[in-house]
Structure formats: C-alpha cells, structure tokens
C-alpha cells in the first residue's frame, strides 16, 4: 500500500527529517509538507484570487498572455500533457506567474524567462497582484528549505544547491478545472499523465479530489487534498490543515542519477466532482537558467553505477519540455 508521508519543517531535528525525505523520495516521490509557516488565511486568499481571475470574461483572459515568456493565461485544453493517451487537451485553463523582472532591470532576458509578468487590470482585481507576489515569496522561502533538506538527504551539505538557486526559475501556475468528468478509456483527462519537468513542485489544492500518482506497481493511487475538508489519506489519517503536496521533477531525477524518481501523476475528475470546480496552484522551483545539471558526486560510482544522463543546463532542459507539451509556446529570441 502506498502511503504519502508528512514532513514537518517546523521540527528541529534536520538529520531525522533528511532521512525521512530520502525514504519518501525513493518510495512514492510525493510527500505532504507542514510546518511551513504559511497561514491558512493566505492559502484561502490566493485560491479566492485565482477563482476571481478565472471568472473574468473569456475575451479578457485571452488578452492576458505572453507565450514567448510563458506568462499569463493559457486557454482551456491548450495543454496536452500525455499526447499518447489523450484524444483532446487537458480539461483545464491556467495562468502563469513567475518572478517579475521589468524591462528596465539589468537581469531582463526573455530568452532565459527573465521577464515581466502579465497582470489583470487592478481596477477589476485590485488584490490579485499583491496576493500572488506575496504567495510567490512565501513559497520561494519554503522551496529553499526543501532543497536544503534534499541536499542533506543526498549526503551533501545543506547549502549545496544554494548557488544553483541564486536566480531561480520560480513559477506559480494557477489552475482551474471545470466540472467535466474525465473518461480515461476515451482519452479524456482533466490533466494528462506526466512527470514534472524541473526540480521540486509544491502544490496547493482546494478540497476537491482528483490528483493521482502512479505507484511502483503501476497502479493509480489517489492523493487526498492537502486542504483538509475531512478527507482521509491512504493510511486512514487526515492530512494536516493545510498541507502543501511536494513532488520531485525530471531535473532532480537527472541530478540524482535516477536515485530519486520523478513520479508520473495525473488529474481525473470523477462523478463525485462533477458538480464542483477544482482549483489548484502548483509552484515550480527550478535552478537558475544557466545551472549545469549533471550527476551529483554522491549519486554515482565507477564502474558499477556510472552517470546515466548527459549533462544539460536547467534552461535547455525546461525549453525542451515546454516545446513538447504547449501548443502555443514560442521561445523568445536569444538576447
């Protein structure tokens, strides 16, 4: 039986936490996070702002996009994450928000995703931008804590990854799933099966279920929402109120030479969710664009376990993934 463990960041025994993280990363590749220091009111507010944005008229949302830098709105069914098994795009719409880098900033470089965000009219949504920026800052703090625990879990110094995250590619993605019942047999999914592209994902969901992960036995396992509404986790205990759901991405799998696997997951809306809209907000915490991702020194040995993956920069890895799954993705010219 697959159990999704909980990691409490408020605990002081980092050595024990690191061992627990290692077990979780080698088992399901998913774990709940509590003790993150983010108030429940913050989670509720960001979900409310997300709903308000998706309630804007379609023609208004369509203007809020910059495909060259992956900012702003992505339309319903624009993304197809599992083209082999999907007969149409994911039954969701989204909105990308990353670190805001103005055109006047010396770091501005759209070819490396360093660009301004696209924001709705503050007259329509006055709290949207400040709430999103504050939440992004909260999650960057938590993301750094998680990467330090990951380093310790890999027998590295806690600050091993800090240099790689000096200018992180940190992105929020607001998601809205209308109440469309999935039909896997017919290739209809709320979100097609995929593994995440980067290093670490921190997911906030509302209380509508739907997330599933593929176990080592190749069985789809339900992951209860971290947003506690009386739902039970796989071991019969409720997840903490309110827990983030953490999972690992393809980039970390490369870095660890396959020691930590990037677990496939999907979203399936069942009859139980057919009357309710589902909202979730994944946060993708990736290394700086130019960071070289190559096998970590503690994750290979010669000749028995040589590096399995060719070194690649963080940015090039992400670009390859976006081109494969986003129908409207157009990479900005190199500056």
C-alpha positions in Angstrom: 0.0 0.0 0.0 1.3 3.4 -1.0 1.3 5.9 1.9 2.0 9.6 1.3 4.2 10.7 4.3 4.2 14.1 6.0 7.4 16.1 6.5 7.1 18.7 9.3 9.5 21.6 8.5 9.0 23.1 12.0 10.9 20.2 13.6 14.5 21.0 14.6 16.0 17.5 14.1 17.2 18.1 10.5 19.1 14.8 10.4 15.9 12.8 11.0 14.0 15.0 8.6 16.6 14.4 5.9 16.3 10.6 6.4 12.5 10.8 6.2 12.8 12.9 3.0 15.2 10.3 1.5 12.7 7.5 2.2 9.8 9.5 0.7 11.9 10.4 -2.4 12.8 6.7 -3.0 9.3 5.5 -2.4 6.4 7.5 -3.8 8.3 10.6 -4.8 5.5 12.6 -3.1 5.1 13.9 0.5 2.9 16.4 2.4 4.7 19.4 3.9 3.5 21.1 7.1 5.3 23.4 9.5 5.9 25.7 6.5 4.8 28.9 8.3 2.2 29.9 5.8 -1.1 30.9 7.5 -4.3 29.2 6.4 -5.7 32.6 5.6 -3.0 33.0 2.9 -4.0 29.8 1.2 -7.6 30.7 1.2 -6.9 34.2 -0.1 -4.8 33.0 -3.0 -7.4 30.4 -4.0 -10.1 33.2 -3.9 -8.0 35.4 -6.1 -7.4 32.6 -8.5 -11.2 31.9 -8.8 -11.9 35.6 -9.3 -9.3 35.8 -12.2 -10.8 32.7 -13.9 -14.3 34.2 -13.6 -13.2 37.1 -15.9 -14.8 37.1 -19.3 -13.1 34.8 -21.9 -12.1 37.7 -24.1 -10.5 39.5 -21.2 -8.4 36.4 -20.2 -7.4 35.8 -23.8 -5.6 39.2 -23.8 -3.6 38.3 -20.7 -0.9 36.2 -22.2 2.7 36.3 -23.3 3.5 32.9 -24.9 7.2 33.9 -25.6 8.0 34.0 -21.9 5.3 31.6 -20.6 3.5 34.3 -18.6 -0.2 34.9 -18.1 -3.2 32.9 -19.4 -3.3 29.5 -21.0 -6.6 28.6 -22.6 -8.9 25.6 -21.8 -7.5 22.4 -23.4 -4.4 24.3 -24.8 -2.1 21.9 -23.0 -1.8 18.2 -23.8 0.5 16.5 -21.2 0.0 12.9 -22.4 -0.5 13.1 -26.2 0.0 9.3 -26.5 -3.2 8.6 -24.5 -5.2 11.8 -24.8 -7.7 12.4 -27.6 -8.0 16.1 -26.6 -6.3 18.6 -24.5 -6.4 18.8 -20.7 -9.8 20.0 -19.4 -8.3 22.9 -17.5 -7.2 26.5 -18.0 -4.2 28.1 -16.4 -2.3 31.3 -15.5 1.5 31.5 -15.2 3.2 33.9 -12.8 6.9 34.0 -12.2 9.5 36.3 -10.7 8.7 39.7 -12.1 11.7 41.1 -14.0 10.9 44.6 -15.5 12.3 45.5 -18.9 14.5 48.1 -17.2 16.1 45.6 -14.9 19.7 44.5 -15.9 18.6 40.9 -15.4 15.9 41.2 -18.1 16.4 38.5 -20.6 13.2 36.9 -22.0 15.3 34.1 -23.7 16.0 32.9 -20.2 12.5 33.5 -18.8 13.6 36.7 -17.0 10.7 39.0 -18.0 7.7 40.9 -16.6 4.5 39.2 -15.6 1.2 39.8 -17.2 -1.3 41.2 -14.8 -5.1 41.7 -14.9 -6.4 45.3 -14.6 -6.1 46.2 -11.0 -9.4 48.0 -11.2 -11.0 44.6 -11.8 -8.9 42.6 -9.4 -7.1 45.0 -7.0 -5.7 42.3 -4.7 -4.6 39.8 -7.4 -1.1 41.0 -8.0 -0.1 41.7 -4.3 -1.6 38.4 -3.2 0.3 36.5 -5.9 3.6 38.2 -5.3 3.4 37.7 -1.6 2.5 34.0 -2.0 5.3 33.5 -4.5 7.8 34.9 -2.0 6.4 32.6 0.7 6.9 29.6 -1.5 10.4 30.6 -2.5 11.3 30.5 1.2 9.7 27.1 1.6 11.3 25.9 -1.6 14.8 26.8 -0.3 14.1 24.8 2.9 13.1 21.8 0.8 16.2 21.9 -1.4 18.4 22.1 1.7 16.7 19.0 3.1 17.1 17.3 -0.2 20.8 18.1 -0.2 21.2 16.6 3.3 19.2 13.6 2.3 21.8 13.0 -0.5 24.7 13.2 1.9 25.6 16.7 0.7 26.0 19.9 2.7 22.7 21.7 3.4 23.7 24.7 1.2 24.9 22.6 -1.7 22.1 23.8 -4.1 22.1 27.4 -2.9 24.4 28.6 -5.7 22.2 27.0 -8.3 19.2 29.0 -7.0 20.7 32.4 -6.9 18.3 33.5 -9.7 15.8 30.7 -9.5 13.1 30.0 -12.1 10.3 30.2 -9.7 6.8 29.9 -11.1 3.3 29.8 -9.9 0.6 28.2 -12.1 -3.0 28.9 -11.2 -5.2 26.1 -12.5 -9.0 25.8 -12.9 -10.7 22.5 -13.7 -14.3 23.0 -14.7 -16.7 20.2 -13.6 -16.0 17.9 -16.6 -16.0 14.2 -15.7 -12.8 12.5 -17.0 -13.0 9.4 -19.1 -9.6 7.7 -19.2 -10.9 4.9 -21.5 -11.8 7.6 -24.1 -8.6 9.6 -23.6 -10.4 12.5 -21.7 -8.4 13.7 -18.8 -8.5 16.8 -16.6 -4.7 16.7 -16.7 -2.9 14.0 -18.6 -0.3 11.7 -17.0 3.1 13.4 -16.8 6.1 13.9 -14.6 7.0 17.4 -13.7 9.9 19.0 -15.6 12.0 20.7 -13.0 13.4 20.0 -9.5 10.7 20.5 -6.9 6.9 21.2 -7.1 4.9 22.5 -4.1 1.2 22.1 -4.8 -1.7 23.7 -3.1 -5.2 22.3 -3.9 -8.7 23.1 -2.7 -10.7 20.3 -1.2 -11.9 18.8 -4.5 -10.0 15.5 -5.1 -8.6 14.4 -8.4 -4.8 14.0 -8.1 -3.5 10.5 -8.7 0.1 9.2 -8.7 1.4 6.1 -10.5 2.8 3.6 -7.9 5.8 1.4 -8.4 3.2 -1.4 -9.0 1.9 0.7 -12.0 -1.4 1.4 -10.2 -3.0 4.8 -10.0 -3.3 5.9 -6.3 -5.5 8.8 -5.1 -3.6 11.6 -3.3 -6.0 13.3 -0.9 -6.0 17.1 -1.0 -3.8 18.8 1.5 -6.6 21.3 2.0 -8.3 19.5 4.9 -12.0 19.0 4.5 -12.5 15.8 6.4 -10.9 13.6 3.6 -8.6 10.7 4.6 -5.2 9.9 3.4 -4.1 6.5 2.3 -3.2 5.4 5.9 -6.5 6.4 7.3 -5.4 9.7 8.8 -6.3 13.2 7.7 -3.5 15.2 6.1 -2.6 18.3 8.1 -4.6 21.6 7.7 -3.3 22.9 5.4 -0.5 20.9 3.8 1.4 21.5 0.6 2.0 18.5 -1.5 5.6 18.1 -2.7 6.8 16.1 -5.6 10.0 15.7 -7.5 10.7 16.6 -11.1 12.7 15.2 -14.0 15.6 17.5 -13.3 16.2 16.1 -9.9 16.0 12.6 -11.3 18.8 13.5 -13.7 20.8 15.2 -10.9 20.5 12.1 -8.7 21.2 9.6 -11.4 17.8 8.1 -11.0 18.1 7.5 -7.3 15.1 9.9 -6.7 12.5 9.2 -9.4 10.2 11.8 -10.9 6.7 10.2 -10.3 4.1 10.3 -13.0 0.8 11.8 -11.9 -2.5 13.0 -13.4 -5.8 14.6 -12.5 -9.0 12.6 -13.0 -12.4 14.2 -12.2 -14.9 11.5 -11.2 -18.6 11.7 -10.8 -18.1 12.9 -7.2 -16.6 16.1 -8.6 -18.9 16.7 -11.5 -20.8 19.5 -9.7 -17.8 21.3 -8.4 -15.0 23.4 -10.0 -11.5 22.4 -8.9 -8.7 24.9 -8.2 -5.1 24.1 -7.6 -1.8 26.1 -7.6 1.5 24.3 -8.3 4.7 26.2 -7.6 7.7 25.1 -9.6 11.0 25.8 -8.0 13.9 25.3 -10.5 17.6 26.2 -10.6 18.9 29.3 -12.5 18.6 29.1 -16.3 22.4 28.5 -16.8 22.9 26.0 -14.0 24.5 22.8 -15.3 22.6 19.7 -14.2 25.0 16.8 -14.0 25.2 13.7 -11.8 25.8 14.6 -8.1 29.0 13.3 -6.6 27.1 11.1 -4.1 24.9 9.6 -6.7 27.3 7.5 -8.9 30.2 5.2 -8.5 32.6 3.7 -11.1 32.4 1.3 -12.8 29.2 -0.1 -11.2 26.9 2.9 -11.3 28.2 5.5 -13.9 26.2 8.7 -14.7 23.2 7.8 -16.8 22.2 11.2 -18.1 24.1 13.7 -20.3 24.7 17.0 -18.6 22.3 19.8 -19.6 21.6 23.3 -18.4 18.4 23.9 -16.4 17.1 26.3 -19.0 17.7 24.0 -22.0 16.0 21.1 -20.2 12.9 23.2 -19.5 12.7 24.6 -23.0 12.7 21.1 -24.5 9.8 20.1 -22.2 7.7 23.2 -22.9 8.0 22.7 -26.7 6.8 19.1 -26.3 3.6 19.9 -24.4 2.5 23.5 -25.0 0.7 24.1 -28.4 1.2 27.9 -28.2 4.8 28.0 -26.8 7.1 30.3 -28.7 10.5 30.8 -27.2 11.8 34.4 -27.2 14.9 35.2 -29.3 18.2 34.9 -27.5 19.3 38.4 -26.4 
